[in-house]
Amino acid sequence: MKRPILLVLQAPPLPLDQGYRHAAYNDVIQLSRIHDLHILICNGKDLIYDFDYNSYEINRRGLSSIPGVESVSFIDIDVDWKKSLRERFAYQVSSFIRQGCIMKDIESEKLTTKIIELCWLHHIRDIHLGITVNLFLDTFSNLNKSGKFRISFTAHDIDADKTLVRMRENFSKKSFIKVITNWLVYWILLWKEIHILKQSQFVVTMAHKDFERQTRRKVNVFFIPPYLHSVNTNHSIKQLPQQPTLTVLGHLSFSAAGNGAEMFVEKVAAKVKEKVPHSVIKIIGKELRQDLISRCKELGILYQEYIEDAEELWKSTTVLASPLLVSKGIRIRILEAAYRGIPVVCTEHSATGFYNPDEFLRRTNDFDSFAENCIELMTNAKSYQQEQERIQEYFNKNLKEEIIRRRWEWVWTEVIPDITINSYQDEDKKIITQPAN
């Protein structure tokens, strides 16, 4: 008989059109195979960038149809981010001095109450929090006081890192007071996050950088990349087309790309156009600066904010470029390319989510070398074929559905019954251990 479990998600996972949703949906699928799964979904307002109340019914129908999903509930959460960074920082520091802890958002009490109601209704002891955002960390603290629940996390990316992104933005604007404040807030939030994760039963992390960091701090953590259930894997070796297409795909604002889009346009695209004049270069994503849009027109680069048919874009893509200069969890677009056998040229920041990324990615922080890698893959048929073979080998070893499913099953059936706070396993086992067939 399956144990009941409550999965708490930050926002609706459907439709599968952004990284968070792919990750959340993977939690749903994996846990529904192991447990009788009950799902509680926060509305996501102010937590994800394109929340829409109309998605409630889509998620209710779509998730309820999955075998193993017993119930789907929703809760409206109104997280207050309107105070300035300085006000929030002063409040947290003063509360820490007075009470020895970081103050919790009042909405965490509301979420805690809803979780307890559902656990009482469905006789649930196991709770899995689907991301390590501040709201969920505070909720964990509330629930953990009773000692009645076994609580685990999925770490999509360390929430404190978002403060580092803002710090880089402020540094570029020479707002040095804000930079110092960002740095202090980062360390406070990181301490809180790691402190709470160490108290949890265990953490499943999808980004290898997070796995390494949490392991160093003695968190009971397991690295399992997400499986993309909406992407059909097709690993037939493709011929290099006569008119190759180089694509950049994703959010292009500074916070997501760290000026990587600018470096790509000026140092990579211009060189590719010179060396491979018959090539097509596409940049697809939101918030590209106006001066870069003008530069794209000069170079003959096709730029769009949105596309109607993502699959057609993937079919036409010969090489995917990921020129990010900010590390942010695991890059879903690179995973999508790997599923399709499309070669990827990327920076070190784009690759931090992956285990041994050099086994299947062309990784470099030098944009001249970045351009050369793109040019080689777009002009050398043998190199292009070898790159596809490397991707296929990596996928078969690390990303196949049965591998990821067995890792989830192993953690939940072999680890959780015997877990204690201070029991840690060998790091290699946490990455690659498979249950016996």
Buried (B, 14 or more C-beta within 10 A) or exposed (E): EEBBBBBBBBBBBBBBEBBBBBBBBBBBBBBBBBBBBBBBBBBBBEBBEEBBEEBBEEBBEBBEEBEBBBBBBBBEBEBEEEEEBEEBBEEBBEBBEEEEEBBBBEBBEBBBEBBBEBBEEBEBEBBBBBBBBBBBBBBBBBBBEEEEBBBBBBBBBBBBBBBBBBBBBBBEEEBEEBBEBBBBBBEBBBBBBBBBBBEBBBBBBBBBBBBBBBBEBEBBBBBBBBBBEEBEBEBEEBEBEEEBBBBBBBBBBBBBBBBBBBBBBBBBBBBBBEBBEEBBBBBBBEEBBEEBBEBBEEBEBEBEEEEEEEEEBBEBBBBBBBBBBBBBBBBBBBBBBBBBBBBBBBBBBBBBBBBEBEEBBBBBEEBEBBBBBBBBBBBEEEBBBBBBBBBBEBBEBBBEEEBBBBBBBBBBEEBBEEBEEEEEEEBEEBBEBEEEE
